[in-house]
């Protein structure tokens, strides 16, 4: 198959492109680093017309930054996804969309709200030909520097916001890529699927594994508890 991956130069997208290529697919990356912009409908339409399946991973993901620049997140994550969905509808293409666990509390940040609205648009207009994958906390080599685990690797001492009792469900990027590849199968179509381990760990317990001093800062606006429901994923 010919497959388009938006965000194909990113942390997950770059690995996905390699995995799909190893399976014999022809993979095209659509990434801002190559001056391909999901906010440009004509470019999106042209790219999608020539492929069989679209993986839509491109997004702004820095939660704290979304509070400072919400309009940028709405333009990229909502309007960009609208362009993807419109082209998939027009050309009758399967869409695999990477959403986020933050959608369970869409009011928690502009980022969460932008992904939630995009997800709802897919659900309303193209769900019969789509898979929505709600990713939980993805980690691995090359992970974004804004992630908690990346920050814990760099910091000394480690800063915990709040008391550290907030929980997260961590899943390795290789497992996420395997699930993304599996979602090509028709049996996945029409579902919203949590992608995590189903196990939650406190931020404090994770921080202690780094064997570094820990300091505490005032709590930030964030989701308090996060754990994937993996019944459907299984």
MOJOCOR-V318094 format. One record per pair of residues at least 12 apart in sequence whose ideal C-beta (glycine too) atoms are under 8 Angstrom apart, sorted by the first residue. I is the first residue (numbers start at 0). GAP is how many residues later the second one is. If there is no record, write none. Layout:
i & gap
I & GAP
I & GAP
//
This chain:
i & gap
0 & 24
0 & 25
0 & 50
0 & 51
0 & 52
0 & 183
1 & 23
1 & 24
1 & 26
1 & 48
1 & 49
1 & 50
1 & 51
2 & 17
2 & 22
2 & 23
2 & 24
2 & 25
2 & 48
2 & 49
2 & 50
2 & 51
2 & 52
3 & 24
3 & 25
3 & 26
3 & 43
3 & 44
3 & 47
3 & 49
3 & 50
3 & 51
4 & 12
4 & 15
4 & 22
4 & 23
4 & 24
4 & 25
4 & 50
4 & 52
5 & 24
5 & 25
5 & 30
5 & 32
5 & 48
5 & 49
5 & 50
5 & 51
5 & 52
5 & 78
6 & 23
6 & 24
6 & 49
6 & 50
6 & 51
6 & 52
7 & 19
7 & 20
7 & 21
7 & 22
7 & 23
7 & 49
8 & 20
8 & 22
8 & 24
8 & 25
9 & 21
9 & 47
9 & 48
10 & 127
10 & 129
10 & 131
10 & 132
10 & 133
10 & 162
11 & 45
11 & 86
11 & 126
11 & 161
11 & 164
11 & 165
11 & 168
12 & 16
12 & 18
12 & 42
12 & 44
12 & 45
13 & 128
14 & 158
14 & 159
14 & 162
15 & 39
15 & 41
15 & 161
15 & 164
15 & 165
16 & 12
18 & 158
18 & 159
18 & 161
18 & 162
19 & 161
22 & 158
27 & 19
27 & 22
27 & 23
29 & 14
29 & 17
29 & 28
30 & 27
31 & 26
36 & 43
37 & 18
37 & 20
37 & 38
37 & 42
37 & 43
37 & 45
37 & 46
38 & 36
38 & 37
38 & 40
38 & 41
38 & 44
39 & 43
40 & 42
40 & 45
40 & 46
43 & 39
43 & 40
43 & 43
44 & 38
44 & 41
44 & 42
44 & 45
44 & 46
46 & 40
47 & 36
47 & 39
47 & 40
47 & 43
47 & 45
48 & 38
48 & 42
50 & 42
51 & 41
51 & 42
52 & 40
52 & 41
52 & 42
52 & 43
52 & 131
53 & 30
53 & 33
53 & 34
53 & 39
53 & 40
53 & 41
53 & 42
54 & 41
54 & 43
54 & 125
55 & 25
55 & 28
55 & 39
55 & 40
55 & 41
55 & 42
56 & 41
57 & 18
57 & 22
58 & 17
58 & 18
58 & 21
58 & 39
58 & 56
59 & 12
59 & 13
59 & 16
59 & 17
59 & 51
59 & 54
60 & 50
60 & 83
60 & 85
61 & 49
61 & 82
61 & 84
62 & 39
62 & 46
62 & 48
62 & 49
62 & 83
62 & 159
63 & 82
63 & 156
64 & 81
65 & 43
65 & 44
65 & 45
65 & 48
66 & 42
66 & 43
66 & 154
69 & 40
69 & 44
72 & 37
72 & 38
72 & 41
73 & 36
73 & 40
75 & 38
76 & 34
76 & 37
76 & 38
76 & 41
77 & 36
77 & 39
77 & 40
77 & 43
80 & 16
80 & 37
80 & 40
80 & 41
81 & 36
81 & 39
83 & 13
84 & 36
84 & 37
84 & 40
84 & 41
87 & 38
87 & 41
87 & 42
88 & 36
88 & 37
91 & 37
92 & 36
93 & 35
93 & 36
93 & 37
93 & 90
93 & 95
94 & 27
94 & 31
94 & 34
94 & 35
94 & 36
95 & 34
95 & 35
95 & 37
95 & 84
95 & 87
95 & 88
96 & 21
96 & 22
96 & 25
96 & 33
96 & 34
96 & 35
96 & 36
97 & 35
97 & 37
97 & 82
98 & 16
98 & 19
98 & 20
98 & 33
98 & 34
98 & 35
98 & 36
98 & 93
99 & 12
99 & 15
99 & 34
99 & 35
100 & 33
100 & 34
100 & 35
100 & 36
100 & 68
100 & 93
100 & 95
100 & 122
100 & 125
100 & 127
101 & 13
101 & 14
101 & 121
102 & 12
102 & 13
102 & 16
102 & 31
103 & 30
103 & 119
103 & 122
104 & 118
107 & 113
107 & 114
107 & 115
108 & 112
108 & 113
111 & 111
118 & 13
118 & 73
122 & 69
126 & 63
127 & 61
127 & 62
128 & 60
129 & 59
129 & 60
130 & 52
130 & 57
130 & 58
130 & 59
130 & 60
130 & 62
131 & 59
131 & 60
131 & 61
132 & 46
132 & 47
132 & 50
132 & 60
132 & 62
133 & 58
133 & 59
133 & 60
133 & 61
133 & 94
134 & 36
134 & 41
134 & 60
134 & 61
135 & 32
135 & 33
135 & 34
135 & 35
135 & 58
135 & 59
135 & 60
135 & 61
135 & 90
135 & 91
135 & 92
136 & 12
136 & 31
136 & 32
136 & 33
136 & 34
136 & 59
136 & 89
137 & 32
137 & 33
137 & 34
137 & 35
137 & 38
138 & 31
138 & 32
138 & 33
138 & 34
139 & 32
139 & 33
139 & 34
140 & 32
142 & 30
147 & 20
147 & 55
147 & 58
148 & 21
148 & 57
151 & 54
151 & 55
151 & 58
151 & 60
152 & 57
154 & 57
155 & 56
155 & 57
156 & 55
156 & 56
156 & 57
156 & 58
157 & 49
157 & 52
157 & 54
157 & 55
157 & 56
157 & 57
158 & 55
158 & 56
158 & 57
158 & 58
159 & 43
159 & 44
159 & 47
159 & 54
159 & 55
159 & 56
159 & 57
160 & 55
160 & 56
160 & 57
160 & 58
160 & 59
160 & 61
161 & 41
161 & 54
161 & 55
161 & 56
161 & 57
161 & 58
162 & 41
162 & 53
162 & 56
163 & 38
163 & 39
163 & 40
163 & 41
163 & 43
163 & 50
163 & 52
164 & 37
164 & 38
164 & 39
165 & 36
165 & 37
165 & 56
165 & 57
165 & 58
165 & 59
166 & 33
166 & 34
166 & 35
166 & 36
166 & 57
166 & 58
166 & 59
166 & 60
167 & 32
167 & 33
167 & 35
167 & 38
167 & 58
168 & 27
168 & 28
168 & 29
168 & 30
168 & 31
168 & 32
168 & 57
168 & 58
168 & 59
169 & 26
169 & 27
169 & 31
169 & 36
170 & 24
170 & 25
170 & 26
170 & 57
175 & 19
178 & 16
178 & 54
190 & 41
192 & 39
192 & 40
193 & 34
193 & 35
193 & 36
193 & 38
193 & 39
194 & 33
194 & 38
195 & 31
195 & 32
195 & 34
195 & 37
196 & 31
196 & 33
197 & 29
197 & 30
197 & 31
197 & 32
198 & 28
199 & 25
199 & 26
199 & 27
//
